[in-house]
Amino acid sequence: MSNSTLEQYCSHLFELFQPVGALENGGVTRLGYSDVEDEMHRIFQSEARALGLSIQVDEAGNCFASNTEGDAYLIGSHLDSVVEGGRYDGVAGVIAGLLTARLAREEGVKLPLRIAAWRCEESSRFGCATIGSGLVTGHLNGADIAGLKDKEGRSVQEVFQAKGFSLHPARIQHVKQYLELHIEQGKVLESKQLTAGIVTGIVAPHRWMVRIEGMAEHSGATPMDLREDALAAASELILAIEDIGRREEDSVATVGIIHNEPNVMNVIPGVTEIGVDLRSLKQEHLEHMDELLEEAMKRISEERHVTITRTLRSKGTPVQLDKTVEDGLMAAAEKLGIPAQYMPSGAGHDAMEFPDLCPTGMVFIPCEKGISHNRLEKASLADVCKGAEVLYTYLKGEEKC
């Protein structure tokens, strides 16, 4: 199958998906378990049937397109998006699965494949990520998320009941290996002029809400040396958190949320809350960053005469992918003449749900300027095709073994 033909097919698939959930500013909103996500899955099913694949929908609403009823290589990603997100995050991986299936069909290669379109990978609707894949791998307990609500006040349980899905689905079976293609969502590949990244592991976040309580007083009548300024203390803590991320190897630290009270011009801030996201590929680094955060909170609290407390929002565990799969994907890239490197993933993906179930691997492709979760998100269709060729070449080699 020629490169131009593969790219034309890839373009055709993107054109079908792109109008769904489209916004005037050029982005898309496709929230998990919404009618918009349903439409994305309908298109996926239609195109998979056109390839001669059979369709199955599991109890959690995840959709699969298969060329076999037995054990298969599972290639998957998601079709939902963040609010005002981009058109390539997740979708590129599902399309790569369809491209792999078409390559096998066109070349007459008997490759047991199952393409997955996962539900609700993003946390944008219910504040919980990888719901579809997490439920069917057993890593997510339906009872724990049943009461989570979206901005309209609808709970996960209500939505599942309305759509006929179950929060306690059967565990996924018949998976030989799990593979996922995804845009990098960062700048590394583009900066190094590489076409593929072979993912070695997926970082985990520890997320905290930190509350700083000072005293709200008149901004003109309170001398500087008598203030208990919650926002000033928060600003010092934010810089300390940034330093924690710089100091800890293979780690990052971010403050992405600030709530300030009373948030008026002529009152010293009395209460400030910040959301802290600590991520690392190693568990010991995460635990050390937790300790450093606590030390910084204690120091700033004493120096600025404010009260600082923290509440844990979520605590993940870093995931290592399969070294044999990684090396096989790298060998496939080298065979195709595609420049690649090994690299960790700083973002979470459905792939992180599979390593204790089966050998798991991921391939990254570049995204323009590293922009993702943004209407400006863009990836080259040629790179999507090259990534799919890496998957296909690797799997052909696996079947010969």
Protein Blocks (a to p, Z undefined) as FASTA:
>chain_A
ZZklmmmmmmmmmmmmmmgopafkopacddehiaklmmmmmmmmmmmmmnopacdddfko
pacddfbfbdcddddddfbdcehiafknojlmmmmmmmmmmmmmmnopacdddddddehk
bfklnopahklmmmmnopacfklmmmpccfkopafklmmmmnopafbbcddehifbdcdd
ddekiaklmmnopabdcdfbdcdddddddddddddddfklpcfklcccfklmmmmmmmmm
mmmmmmpghiacddfbdcddehiaklccfbdcdddddddfbfklmmmmmmmmmmmmmmmm
mmnopacddddfbdcddddddfklmmmmmmmmmmnopacdddddfbdcfklmmmmmoccd
ddddddehhiahifkbccdfklmmmmmmmmmmmmmmmmmZZ
